[in-house]
Amino acid sequence: MMNYSDSKNYLLSPEINTSILGLDRINLALFELGNPQNSLRVVHVVGSNGKGSTSTMITGILGEAGLKCGLFSSPYITELTEYIKIGNEEISREDFAQIADELKELIESKGIKLTHFEFVTVMSVLYFSRHNCDLCIYEAGMGGREDATNIFADAICNVLCSITVEHSQWLGNTIEEIVYNKLGIAHPGEMVISTDIVDGGALSDNTAIEISRYCSSNKLKLFGISQAVMQGDFNCDYMKFDLGDYTDITLNTGAKYQLKNAATAIRACEIICDELNITMKVSDVRKGLSSFALKSRFEVIASNPLTIIDGGHNPACIKQLVKSLDESLKYIIVTGV
């Protein structure tokens, strides 16, 4: 049987550590396992920027509201166990190794070839189903339509975080193509919460227009978000904001771009709790967001000199990062590709 080190070596080996879109391989593996994904209640999160933050915020708020929430999120930063969590707790190394060993044995006996991301996606399904999660929040890897997380027959709701043109060789060169691929996870009659749609705002930009058009054409129920109002001055470690009836909400980050992600998470939680007939209190939102923490998202790693690391991976991310920095600061951005 593999231990954790063995499972890491296997998943990071060139044979499996590849990126190939498509659902045939993962669906075949799930079929051989008895389709455990069909037992899960799911919230599906897609988009270009903000998926990980929004997914983590949803998990935190719903945990305070009394739900046992599984969270599948990527990429990992330091350890593979970061992919799979229940609440804030990562899967143990022992459980990770045991499930990896079990799945490796199965797919090798059936001649199924899974990619790294497909493999850990199946692992998460097995882990969440065996731990009887009330709800599972799945963050898509890339795109949506052909992404390995697009394995669920239905979702309680779908969350579309901020989108931009990215990964053009796979997802297309236009916003229309990006929307088509991202929202390929949603089924007719399902709900979509979009970060790029603001309540009461006119559909004036191309992104909002394309999202609205796609949802209308595919019989999806579209919801926007309310605007959060930040309190006080810039602080790199935390900020407070109000969002309608939700007042004095604290986030342990100075990243202004997280305000939209928080607004998106709150709207999603309102809809989820309504669907599940669960009461969500203002205190649940306060506690759930006050505990928010995510590696490499405007993460302060030193104070003198002030040093921040951020995983922004496209021009839209960098623009939002710069907006989050106090205009009075002199700063140097170092980027690696």
C-alpha positions in Angstrom: 0.0 0.0 0.0 1.2 3.5 -0.8 2.1 5.9 2.0 1.7 9.7 1.5 5.1 10.1 0.0 4.4 7.4 -2.5 1.1 8.9 -3.4 2.8 12.3 -4.0 5.4 10.7 -6.2 2.8 9.0 -8.2 0.6 12.1 -8.7 3.6 14.2 -9.6 5.1 11.7 -12.0 5.2 12.7 -15.7 2.9 9.9 -16.7 -0.1 11.3 -14.7 0.8 14.9 -14.1 -0.6 16.2 -17.4 -3.5 18.5 -18.3 -6.0 17.0 -20.8 -9.6 18.3 -21.0 -12.5 15.9 -21.5 -14.8 13.8 -19.4 -14.6 10.3 -20.8 -11.8 9.1 -18.6 -13.2 10.4 -15.3 -16.7 9.3 -16.0 -15.5 5.8 -16.7 -13.6 5.7 -13.4 -16.6 6.9 -11.5 -18.8 4.3 -13.3 -16.4 1.6 -12.1 -16.8 3.0 -8.5 -20.6 2.9 -8.7 -21.0 6.7 -9.5 -20.5 8.0 -5.9 -20.8 11.6 -7.2 -24.6 11.1 -7.6 -24.9 10.9 -3.8 -23.5 14.4 -3.3 -25.3 17.7 -3.0 -23.1 20.2 -4.9 -22.4 23.9 -5.4 -20.3 24.4 -8.5 -17.9 27.4 -8.7 -16.4 28.5 -12.0 -14.8 31.6 -13.3 -11.4 33.1 -14.2 -10.6 35.0 -10.9 -11.8 34.6 -7.4 -13.0 30.9 -7.5 -10.8 29.7 -4.6 -11.5 32.7 -2.4 -15.3 32.5 -3.0 -15.4 28.8 -2.5 -13.6 29.1 0.8 -15.9 31.9 1.9 -19.0 29.9 1.1 -17.6 27.0 3.0 -16.9 29.1 6.1 -20.3 30.8 6.2 -22.3 27.6 5.7 -20.2 25.9 8.3 -21.2 28.5 10.8 -24.8 28.0 9.7 -24.5 24.3 10.8 -23.6 22.5 7.5 -20.8 20.0 7.2 -19.2 21.2 4.0 -16.7 19.5 1.8 -14.5 21.8 -0.2 -12.5 20.8 -3.4 -10.3 23.6 -4.4 -7.2 24.1 -6.5 -4.3 24.6 -7.1 -2.5 23.3 -4.0 0.3 25.5 -2.8 2.6 23.3 -0.7 0.8 20.0 0.0 -1.6 17.8 -2.1 -3.9 17.5 0.9 -4.9 21.1 0.3 -7.1 19.9 -2.5 -9.6 18.2 -0.2 -11.1 19.7 3.0 -14.1 19.3 5.2 -14.6 22.8 6.6 -11.2 24.2 7.3 -9.6 20.7 7.9 -7.5 19.1 5.2 -7.8 15.4 4.5 -5.2 13.6 6.6 -2.1 12.3 4.9 -3.2 8.8 5.9 -6.6 9.1 4.3 -5.1 10.7 1.2 -2.7 7.8 0.8 -5.3 5.2 1.4 -7.8 6.6 -1.1 -5.0 7.2 -3.6 -3.8 3.6 -3.3 -7.4 2.3 -3.7 -8.1 4.4 -6.8 -4.7 3.6 -8.4 -5.3 -0.1 -8.0 -8.8 0.2 -9.5 -7.9 2.2 -12.6 -4.8 0.1 -13.3 -6.9 -3.1 -13.1 -9.4 -1.5 -15.6 -6.9 0.1 -17.9 -8.1 3.6 -17.2 -5.7 6.5 -17.6 -6.5 9.5 -15.4 -4.7 12.8 -15.3 -3.5 14.3 -12.0 -6.5 16.6 -11.7 -9.0 13.9 -12.6 -7.4 11.6 -10.1 -7.7 14.0 -7.2 -11.2 15.0 -8.2 -12.3 11.4 -7.9 -10.5 11.1 -4.6 -12.5 14.1 -3.3 -15.8 12.4 -4.4 -14.9 9.3 -2.5 -13.8 11.2 0.6 -16.9 13.4 0.8 -19.3 10.6 0.2 -17.7 8.5 2.9 -17.8 11.3 5.4 -21.5 12.1 4.7 -21.0 15.8 3.9 -24.2 17.9 3.9 -23.0 19.9 0.9 -19.9 19.9 -1.3 -18.4 23.0 -2.9 -16.5 22.2 -6.0 -14.2 24.7 -7.6 -13.6 24.0 -11.3 -10.0 23.7 -12.4 -10.0 25.3 -15.9 -13.1 26.3 -17.9 -16.1 24.2 -16.9 -17.7 22.4 -19.8 -14.8 20.0 -20.3 -13.3 20.3 -16.8 -13.0 17.2 -14.6 -15.4 18.7 -12.0 -18.2 18.7 -14.5 -19.4 15.2 -13.3 -22.6 16.1 -11.5 -26.1 15.7 -12.9 -27.3 18.7 -11.0 -26.3 21.4 -8.6 -28.1 23.4 -5.9 -26.6 26.4 -7.5 -23.7 27.5 -9.7 -21.4 30.4 -9.0 -19.7 32.3 -11.8 -16.9 34.4 -10.5 -15.3 37.2 -12.4 -14.3 36.2 -15.9 -11.8 37.3 -18.5 -10.2 35.9 -21.6 -7.7 33.3 -20.5 -6.4 29.9 -21.5 -7.4 30.8 -25.0 -5.9 27.7 -26.6 -8.5 25.7 -24.7 -11.4 28.1 -23.9 -11.4 30.5 -26.9 -10.4 34.0 -27.7 -13.7 35.9 -26.9 -15.8 36.5 -23.9 -18.7 34.7 -25.7 -16.5 31.5 -25.9 -15.3 31.9 -22.3 -18.9 32.2 -21.0 -19.9 29.2 -23.1 -17.1 27.1 -21.6 -17.4 28.3 -18.0 -21.2 27.9 -17.8 -21.1 24.5 -19.5 -21.4 23.1 -15.9 -25.0 24.5 -15.5 -28.1 22.6 -16.4 -31.5 24.1 -17.6 -33.5 25.3 -14.6 -30.5 25.7 -12.3 -29.4 29.0 -10.7 -26.3 31.0 -11.5 -24.9 33.7 -9.3 -22.6 36.0 -11.2 -19.9 38.3 -9.8 -20.0 40.3 -13.0 -23.7 41.2 -12.6 -24.5 43.9 -10.0 -28.0 44.2 -8.6 -29.9 47.1 -10.2 -27.0 47.8 -12.6 -27.4 48.2 -16.3 -26.0 45.5 -18.5 -23.6 47.9 -20.0 -20.4 45.9 -20.6 -19.9 43.0 -22.9 -19.2 40.4 -20.2 -22.5 41.1 -18.4 -24.4 41.1 -21.7 -22.9 37.7 -22.7 -23.6 36.1 -19.3 -27.2 37.3 -19.4 -27.7 36.1 -23.0 -26.3 32.7 -22.3 -28.4 32.2 -19.2 -31.5 33.3 -21.0 -30.9 31.0 -24.0 -30.1 28.0 -21.7 -33.0 28.5 -19.3 -30.8 29.3 -16.3 -31.9 31.6 -13.5 -29.4 34.4 -13.2 -28.7 36.3 -10.0 -26.4 39.2 -9.5 -24.6 40.5 -6.3 -25.0 43.6 -4.1 -22.2 46.1 -3.8 -20.1 46.0 -0.6 -19.1 49.3 1.0 -15.6 49.3 2.6 -15.2 51.1 6.0 -12.1 53.0 7.0 -8.7 53.4 5.3 -6.4 50.8 3.7 -4.8 48.2 6.0 -2.9 45.4 4.5 -4.0 42.9 7.1 -7.8 43.3 7.3 -10.8 45.4 6.2 -14.3 46.0 7.3 -17.3 46.4 5.1 -21.1 46.6 5.0 -23.4 44.7 2.6 -27.0 45.6 3.0 -28.2 44.1 6.3 -24.8 42.5 6.9 -22.9 45.2 8.8 -19.4 45.4 10.3 -18.1 42.3 8.4 -14.4 41.7 8.8 -12.1 40.1 6.4 -8.5 39.3 7.4 -7.1 40.7 4.2 -6.4 44.1 2.7 -7.2 42.9 -0.8 -10.0 45.1 -2.1 -10.8 42.6 -4.8 -12.1 40.3 -2.1 -15.1 42.5 -1.5 -16.7 41.2 -4.7 -15.8 37.7 -3.8 -17.4 38.1 -0.4 -20.5 39.7 -1.9 -20.8 36.7 -4.3 -20.3 34.2 -1.5 -23.0 35.9 0.7 -25.5 35.9 -2.2 -24.7 32.2 -2.9 -25.2 31.3 0.7 -28.5 33.1 0.9 -29.8 31.1 -2.1 -28.3 27.8 -0.8 -29.9 28.3 2.6 -33.2 29.1 1.1 -33.1 26.0 -1.1 -32.2 23.8 1.9 -34.6 25.6 4.2 -31.8 26.6 6.6 -31.6 29.9 8.5 -28.5 31.9 8.0 -27.9 34.6 10.6 -25.8 37.8 10.2 -23.5 36.3 12.9 -22.9 33.3 10.7 -21.7 35.6 7.9 -19.5 37.6 10.4 -17.9 34.5 11.9 -17.6 32.6 8.6 -15.8 35.5 6.9 -13.7 36.6 9.9 -12.0 33.2 9.7 -11.2 33.5 6.0 -7.6 32.7 5.1 -6.1 31.5 1.8 -2.5 31.0 0.9 -1.0 33.3 -1.8 -4.0 35.6 -2.0 -2.7 39.0 -0.9 -0.7 37.1 1.8 1.5 39.3 3.9 4.7 37.3 4.5 6.8 40.2 6.0 6.2 43.6 7.4 9.6 45.3 7.1 9.8 45.8 4.2 6.1 45.0 3.6 6.1 41.9 1.3 2.9 40.5 -0.2 2.5 37.4 -2.3 -0.5 37.0 -4.6 -1.3 34.2 -7.0 -2.8 36.4 -9.7 -2.2 34.7 -13.0 -3.6 37.0 -15.7 -3.7 40.8 -16.5 -7.1 41.2 -14.8 -5.7 39.8 -11.6 -2.7 42.2 -11.6 -5.0 45.2 -12.2 -7.0 44.2 -9.2 -3.9 43.6 -7.1 -2.6 47.1 -7.9 -6.0 48.6 -7.0 -5.7 46.9 -3.6 -2.4 48.6 -2.8 -2.6 51.9 -1.0 -1.8 54.8 -3.5 0.5 56.3 -0.9 2.8 53.2 -1.0 5.8 52.9 -3.2 6.0 49.3 -4.4 7.8 47.0 -6.7 6.0 44.1 -8.4 8.1 41.0 -9.1 6.4 38.4 -11.3 7.4 34.9 -12.4 6.1 33.0 -15.4 
